[in-house]
């Protein structure tokens, strides 16, 4: 057959799904394909199989396992075996198919040689002078073009011109370790220790910079540690309203880190900070404690021996058995004892203006009967919450 295509390699992108990849060039034997996955040469049968050998349209390489996702990580290269297996018998018939296959093989090898040459370092076509590209490798030296511009030669670093590499750069290149290079650059041993740290946290430790804990941020006594914006915000929030303090809002939305004072039973571990503050003051036991229930209640300042609450001693249980003049104890509604002045008129057998006696005397008294369900001042509803 004719060889009408020019080329011998093809790259593909893996996607972790596709297993079959095309090499659209004539291949005469399944061993004539080099398959690379992420620059690693794969093994026929172990990693892939080849189908379509001898087809002018090329072959298909099928992987046992789909190549991972990558750009150009699958590379297929035709690499025809460089041997001659055709043995023509003198005066025998001319086997045209065999001869054409032999010519095809030579053409394929020629294409592969061209591909290798084009990928190699070589003199440009426009360079007309004679040039010797052979050289003998020497350890720790560089390959370069000689001064006559007609051959390659080996150069030691010390042989390089200062116009190419300065003496300072030469000294850097002569250093055997990164530490020596840093010293040459004037980096102090302390900064070298910082640069050697694996991450920012380790570098901060080397620099003696520590992050303040939440407790240290709230205490505000240590001026040797730093705080993140989040830690500052948390400290401000905590200090502005400690657990157990009340938050009154003008709407029915419960603010962050608060609970409505509705007498709920809470876990002593989930709300440990609040429990540490109020304990079982408002009821509860064991693993649960209660918060106060202020719904529909008027709050009154703790008398604390001031004498402004004359009935402080009779205040009732707040929830843990505590009564009397203590925070959380309660009082029912009450009207203070008082007098009303009035004139009593009698109608009877006696003189007007005097109490009369006798049959048929009647007592007339005027009463103001209340019409509401409670005695209260003017008021506005608010939401009362407790910080946890």
KEVEX-534586 format. One line per 5 residues: number of its first residue (from 1); for each residue x, y, z of C-alpha. Coordinates in nm, 4 decimals, always signed. Each point is the difference from the previous one (the first is absolute). Last residue first. Example, Ala and Ser with C-alpha at 12.3 -4.5 7.8 and 13.67 -1.06 7.14 Angstrom:
BEGIN
2) +1.3670 -0.1060 +0.7140; -0.1370 -0.3440 +0.0660
This chain:
BEGIN
388) -2.4837 +3.2150 +7.6555; -0.1673 +0.3408 +0.0030; -0.3554 +0.0193 +0.1323; -0.2916 +0.1394 -0.1984; -0.2880 +0.2355 +0.0796
383) -0.2177 +0.0913 -0.3003; -0.1937 +0.3203 +0.0553; -0.3685 +0.0813 +0.0609; -0.0833 +0.3616 +0.0881; -0.1563 +0.1210 +0.3271
378) -0.2476 +0.2280 +0.1723; -0.0154 -0.0951 +0.3687; -0.1807 -0.3118 +0.1197; -0.2883 -0.1311 +0.2149; -0.1468 -0.3152 -0.1510
373) -0.3040 -0.1478 -0.1792; -0.1789 +0.3305 -0.0694; -0.3512 +0.1388 +0.0911; +0.0536 +0.1377 +0.3516; -0.3192 +0.0946 +0.2086
368) -0.0097 +0.3531 +0.1418; -0.2415 -0.0201 +0.3016; -0.2553 +0.2605 +0.1360; -0.1641 -0.0676 +0.3458; -0.3709 +0.0502 +0.1073
363) -0.1007 -0.1419 +0.3465; -0.3830 -0.0426 +0.0555; -0.2218 +0.0477 +0.3168; -0.3344 -0.1847 -0.0279; -0.0774 -0.0465 +0.3677
358) +0.1700 +0.2378 +0.2360; +0.3197 +0.1682 +0.0635; +0.1451 +0.3082 -0.1544; +0.3485 +0.1143 -0.0087; -0.0040 +0.3745 -0.0029
353) +0.0177 +0.2431 -0.2857; -0.3729 +0.0139 -0.0470; -0.1869 -0.0738 +0.3300; -0.0901 -0.3592 +0.0850; -0.2759 -0.2183 -0.1456
348) +0.2118 -0.1323 -0.2850; +0.2084 +0.0856 -0.3031; +0.3689 -0.0433 +0.0461; +0.2851 +0.1534 -0.1992; +0.3651 -0.1180 +0.0274
343) +0.2632 +0.2397 -0.1289; +0.3219 -0.1376 -0.1692; +0.3831 +0.0009 +0.0414; +0.1976 -0.2901 -0.1665; +0.2806 -0.1842 +0.1863
338) +0.3056 -0.2040 -0.1187; +0.1712 -0.3455 +0.0145; +0.2300 -0.0478 -0.3040; -0.1537 -0.2014 -0.2828; +0.1642 -0.3327 -0.0847
333) +0.1319 -0.2129 -0.2901; +0.2038 -0.3064 +0.0986; +0.3667 +0.0296 +0.0963; +0.2997 -0.2028 -0.1222; +0.3578 -0.0940 +0.0869
328) +0.2580 +0.0269 -0.2798; +0.2657 +0.1989 +0.1840; -0.0390 -0.0375 +0.3771; -0.2007 +0.1728 +0.2783; -0.2293 -0.2848 +0.0994
323) -0.0074 -0.3475 -0.1480; +0.2569 -0.2513 -0.1304; -0.1383 -0.3481 -0.0651; +0.1706 -0.0421 -0.3380; -0.2759 +0.1435 -0.2195
318) -0.0409 +0.3652 +0.1005; -0.1976 -0.0915 +0.3128; -0.2187 +0.2792 +0.1377; +0.0603 +0.3557 +0.1272; -0.1121 +0.0448 +0.3606
313) +0.3170 +0.1652 +0.1292; -0.0024 +0.2584 -0.2755; -0.3415 +0.1274 +0.1123; +0.1136 +0.3551 +0.0718; +0.1924 +0.0223 -0.3277
308) +0.1747 +0.3368 +0.0265; +0.1875 -0.1119 +0.3116; +0.3451 +0.0090 -0.1579; +0.0843 -0.3476 +0.1421; +0.0799 -0.1484 -0.3487
303) -0.3226 +0.1291 -0.1520; +0.0685 -0.1839 -0.3321; -0.1367 +0.2249 -0.2763; -0.3463 -0.0865 -0.1319; -0.0906 -0.1560 -0.3361
298) -0.3649 +0.0055 -0.1125; -0.1178 -0.3420 -0.1257; -0.1901 -0.0991 -0.3152; +0.2688 -0.2515 -0.1002; +0.2875 +0.0218 +0.2467
293) +0.0575 -0.3748 +0.0411; +0.3469 -0.0548 +0.1479; +0.2403 -0.2585 -0.1482; -0.0208 -0.3579 +0.1159; +0.2742 -0.2558 +0.0576
288) +0.0660 -0.3455 -0.1413; +0.2639 -0.2726 +0.0495; -0.0735 -0.0505 +0.3701; -0.2670 +0.2371 +0.1242; -0.2393 +0.2671 -0.1204
283) -0.1358 +0.3181 +0.1504; +0.0483 +0.3750 -0.0348; +0.3131 +0.0305 +0.2117; +0.1294 -0.3394 -0.1237; +0.3330 +0.1414 -0.1195
278) -0.0219 +0.3690 -0.0905; +0.3525 +0.0855 -0.1190; +0.1643 -0.3392 -0.0504; -0.3222 -0.1103 -0.1720; +0.0335 +0.2896 -0.2432
273) +0.3585 -0.0973 -0.0853; -0.0876 -0.3718 -0.0287; -0.2884 +0.0449 -0.2452; +0.0462 -0.3275 -0.1892; +0.1423 -0.1653 +0.3139
268) -0.2700 +0.0983 +0.2535; -0.2695 -0.0831 -0.2557; -0.2974 +0.2349 +0.0049; -0.3540 +0.0025 +0.1482; -0.2019 +0.2946 -0.1294
263) -0.1505 +0.2578 +0.2368; -0.0902 +0.2421 -0.2809; +0.2832 +0.2521 +0.0199; +0.0665 +0.0013 -0.3751; +0.3478 -0.1263 -0.0772
258) +0.3136 +0.1928 -0.0932; +0.3200 -0.0669 -0.1986; -0.1392 +0.1828 -0.3050; -0.3031 +0.2206 +0.0574; -0.3561 -0.1452 +0.0289
253) -0.2308 +0.1712 -0.2475; -0.3294 +0.1153 +0.1595; +0.0729 +0.3704 -0.0354; +0.0993 +0.2834 +0.2380; +0.2751 -0.2037 +0.1633
248) +0.1053 -0.0430 +0.3633; +0.3216 -0.1929 +0.0692; +0.0549 -0.1350 +0.3488; +0.3353 -0.1073 +0.1449; +0.0502 -0.3649 +0.0970
243) +0.3034 -0.0531 -0.2235; +0.1960 +0.3260 -0.0481; -0.1234 +0.2811 -0.2246; +0.2445 +0.2533 -0.1405; +0.2966 -0.2097 +0.1115
238) -0.1082 -0.2992 -0.2065; -0.0819 +0.2018 -0.3095; +0.3246 +0.1949 +0.0223; +0.1981 -0.3214 +0.0498; -0.1698 -0.1693 -0.2954
233) +0.0637 +0.3001 -0.2241; +0.3683 +0.0087 +0.1013; +0.0347 -0.3760 -0.0623; -0.1558 +0.0391 -0.3436; +0.2319 +0.2901 -0.0864
228) +0.2976 -0.2214 +0.0928; +0.1846 +0.0652 +0.3257; +0.3686 +0.0527 +0.0791; +0.2007 -0.0866 +0.3082; +0.2467 +0.1999 +0.2128
223) -0.2446 +0.2464 +0.1605; -0.1571 -0.2501 +0.2443; -0.2591 +0.1500 +0.2413; -0.3167 +0.0150 -0.2136; -0.1859 -0.2701 +0.1955
218) -0.2409 -0.0503 -0.2930; +0.2831 -0.0521 -0.2482; +0.1816 -0.2295 +0.2426; -0.3143 -0.2145 +0.0390; -0.0466 -0.0164 -0.3783
213) +0.3611 -0.1056 -0.0416; +0.2601 +0.2453 -0.1247; +0.1984 -0.0987 -0.3071; +0.3739 -0.0081 +0.0580; +0.2870 +0.1855 -0.1666
208) +0.3448 -0.1104 +0.1156; +0.1469 +0.0327 -0.3492; +0.0759 -0.3721 -0.0042; -0.3599 -0.0691 +0.1083; -0.1282 +0.2274 -0.2755
203) +0.2146 -0.1896 -0.2524; -0.1441 -0.3337 +0.1190; -0.3540 +0.1306 -0.0485; +0.0881 +0.1395 -0.3430; +0.1189 -0.3367 -0.1297
198) +0.3022 -0.2266 -0.0417; +0.2503 +0.2235 +0.1771; +0.3353 +0.0346 -0.1793; -0.0629 +0.3629 -0.0877; -0.0339 +0.0813 +0.3716
193) +0.3242 -0.1821 +0.0847; +0.1747 +0.1779 -0.2873; -0.1315 +0.3249 +0.1456; +0.1778 -0.0809 +0.3269; +0.3205 -0.1023 -0.1787
188) +0.0067 +0.3361 -0.1720; -0.0532 +0.0291 -0.3757; +0.3041 +0.1690 -0.1584; -0.0468 -0.1482 -0.3473; +0.3116 -0.2123 +0.0537
183) -0.1592 -0.1334 +0.3191; -0.3156 -0.0841 -0.1929; +0.2100 -0.1818 -0.2624; +0.1817 -0.1996 +0.2709; -0.3324 -0.1038 +0.1498
178) -0.1314 -0.1057 -0.3402; +0.2941 -0.2385 -0.0308; +0.3106 -0.0481 -0.2178; +0.0829 +0.3638 -0.0630; +0.1923 +0.0461 -0.3290
173) -0.3056 +0.1361 -0.1774; -0.0248 +0.2731 +0.2619; +0.3687 +0.0861 -0.0365; -0.0383 +0.0193 -0.3782; -0.2988 +0.2270 +0.0518
168) +0.2237 +0.2317 +0.2022; +0.2796 -0.0269 -0.2553; -0.2440 +0.0966 -0.2703; -0.1197 -0.2590 -0.2556; -0.0062 +0.0698 -0.3744
163) +0.2011 +0.3206 -0.0161; +0.2139 -0.1414 +0.2799; +0.1160 -0.2638 -0.2488; -0.0446 -0.3648 +0.0941; +0.3137 -0.2011 +0.0716
158) -0.0667 -0.0148 +0.3754; -0.3230 -0.1825 -0.0675; +0.1941 -0.2703 -0.1845; -0.0561 -0.0196 -0.3737; -0.0325 -0.2981 -0.2361
153) +0.0182 +0.0411 -0.3788; -0.2265 +0.0124 -0.3023; +0.1449 +0.0931 -0.3357; +0.0267 +0.2634 -0.2743; -0.0792 +0.3327 +0.1680
148) +0.3701 +0.0852 +0.0327; -0.0517 +0.0944 +0.3672; -0.1366 -0.3421 +0.0819; -0.3720 -0.0777 +0.0271; -0.1066 -0.1276 +0.3392
143) -0.0557 -0.3109 +0.2094; +0.0281 +0.0614 +0.3760; +0.2216 -0.1735 +0.2518; -0.0609 -0.1858 +0.3285; +0.1106 -0.3364 -0.1443
138) +0.1488 -0.0054 -0.3503; -0.1795 -0.1146 -0.3168; +0.2130 -0.0492 -0.3139; -0.1252 +0.2074 -0.2921; -0.1341 -0.0476 -0.3538
133) -0.1915 +0.2790 -0.1721; +0.2847 +0.1033 -0.2307; -0.1133 +0.2917 -0.2137; +0.0845 +0.0875 -0.3606; -0.1577 +0.3244 -0.1116
128) -0.3332 +0.0466 -0.1814; -0.2460 +0.0541 +0.2857; -0.3277 +0.0710 -0.1853; -0.1378 -0.3490 +0.0571; +0.0331 +0.0491 +0.3739
123) +0.2378 -0.2258 +0.1866; -0.1613 -0.2666 +0.2117; -0.1587 -0.0648 +0.3400; -0.2407 -0.2895 -0.0548; -0.3794 +0.0015 -0.0518
118) +0.0295 +0.0447 -0.3776; +0.2554 -0.2786 -0.0148; -0.2269 -0.2404 +0.1878; -0.2969 +0.0741 -0.2292; +0.2170 -0.0381 -0.3091
113) +0.1202 -0.3370 +0.1293; -0.3609 -0.1053 +0.0603; -0.1002 +0.0962 -0.3547; +0.2939 -0.1965 -0.1413; -0.0956 -0.3061 +0.2090
108) -0.3522 +0.0183 -0.1413; +0.1348 +0.0285 -0.3542; +0.2277 -0.3025 +0.0477; -0.2931 -0.1987 +0.1358; -0.2157 +0.0946 -0.2959
103) +0.2767 -0.1123 -0.2361; +0.0075 -0.3414 +0.1720; -0.3800 -0.0213 -0.0113; +0.0118 +0.0828 -0.3719; +0.2578 -0.2746 -0.0628
98) -0.2100 -0.2567 +0.1845; -0.3112 +0.0973 -0.1946; +0.1928 -0.0126 -0.3300; +0.1416 -0.3491 +0.0532; +0.2500 -0.0176 -0.2923
93) +0.0090 -0.3670 -0.0980; +0.3272 -0.1801 +0.0717; +0.3205 +0.0482 -0.1993; +0.1979 +0.0529 +0.3246; -0.2112 -0.0424 +0.3130
88) -0.0925 +0.3236 +0.1840; +0.0428 +0.0046 +0.3787; -0.2140 +0.2704 +0.1721; +0.0537 +0.0260 +0.3767; +0.1968 +0.3256 +0.0108
83) +0.0319 +0.1698 +0.3398; -0.0531 +0.3456 +0.1467; -0.3210 -0.0560 +0.1958; -0.2428 +0.2779 -0.0821; -0.0444 +0.2579 +0.2767
78) -0.3470 +0.1510 -0.0364; -0.0536 +0.2371 +0.2915; -0.3167 +0.0361 +0.2119; -0.0081 +0.2645 +0.2763; -0.2694 +0.0130 +0.2715
73) +0.0621 +0.2820 +0.2515; -0.0777 +0.2728 -0.2539; -0.2018 +0.1920 +0.2572; -0.1048 -0.2180 +0.2922; -0.2858 -0.1992 +0.1506
68) +0.1065 -0.3501 +0.0934; +0.0514 -0.2720 -0.2626; -0.2844 -0.2569 -0.0169; +0.1216 -0.3407 +0.1168; +0.0772 -0.2914 -0.2363
63) +0.0836 +0.2559 -0.2663; -0.1133 -0.0442 -0.3611; +0.2341 +0.1286 -0.2720; -0.1718 +0.0239 -0.3365; +0.1952 -0.0329 -0.3257
58) +0.0414 +0.1956 -0.3241; -0.2147 +0.0861 -0.3018; +0.2209 -0.2067 -0.2329; -0.0874 -0.3098 +0.2019; +0.2928 -0.2410 +0.0531
53) -0.0543 -0.0311 +0.3780; -0.3547 +0.1080 +0.0838; +0.0038 -0.0910 +0.3723; +0.2637 +0.0547 +0.2688; -0.0339 -0.0955 +0.3700
48) +0.0853 +0.1929 +0.3168; +0.1527 -0.0093 +0.3502; +0.1180 -0.3567 +0.0496; -0.0669 -0.1037 -0.3636; +0.2723 +0.2350 -0.1313
43) +0.1914 +0.1784 +0.2767; -0.0179 +0.3758 +0.0624; +0.2805 +0.2565 -0.0247; -0.0433 +0.2713 +0.2651; -0.0172 +0.3638 -0.1187
38) -0.3525 +0.0495 +0.1487; -0.1147 -0.3108 -0.1881; +0.2281 -0.0966 -0.2878; -0.0750 -0.2661 -0.2644; +0.2742 -0.1072 -0.2402
33) -0.1466 -0.1699 -0.3081; +0.1871 -0.2416 -0.2347; -0.0684 -0.3051 +0.2194; -0.3532 -0.0168 -0.1419; +0.1525 -0.0485 -0.3458
28) -0.0319 +0.1760 -0.3370; -0.1381 +0.3366 +0.1195; -0.1544 +0.2467 -0.2487; -0.0796 +0.3343 +0.1604; -0.3044 +0.1376 +0.1810
23) +0.1084 -0.0948 +0.3555; -0.3420 -0.0093 +0.1659; -0.0898 -0.0204 +0.3716; -0.2329 -0.2452 +0.1787; -0.0367 +0.0090 +0.3836
18) -0.2133 +0.3114 +0.0542; -0.1273 +0.0567 +0.3550; +0.2786 +0.1488 +0.2186; +0.0149 +0.3011 -0.2378; +0.3330 -0.0474 -0.1799
13) +0.1010 +0.2577 -0.2599; +0.1563 -0.1380 -0.3162; +0.3366 +0.0119 -0.1809; +0.0853 -0.1443 -0.3427; +0.3282 -0.1130 -0.1556
8) +0.1257 -0.1367 -0.3349; -0.0695 +0.2587 -0.2651; -0.0640 +0.0376 -0.3700; -0.2965 -0.1846 -0.1446; -0.0219 -0.1370 -0.3544
3) +0.1850 -0.3276 +0.0444; -0.1149 -0.2046 -0.3012; -0.1015 -0.3605 +0.0287
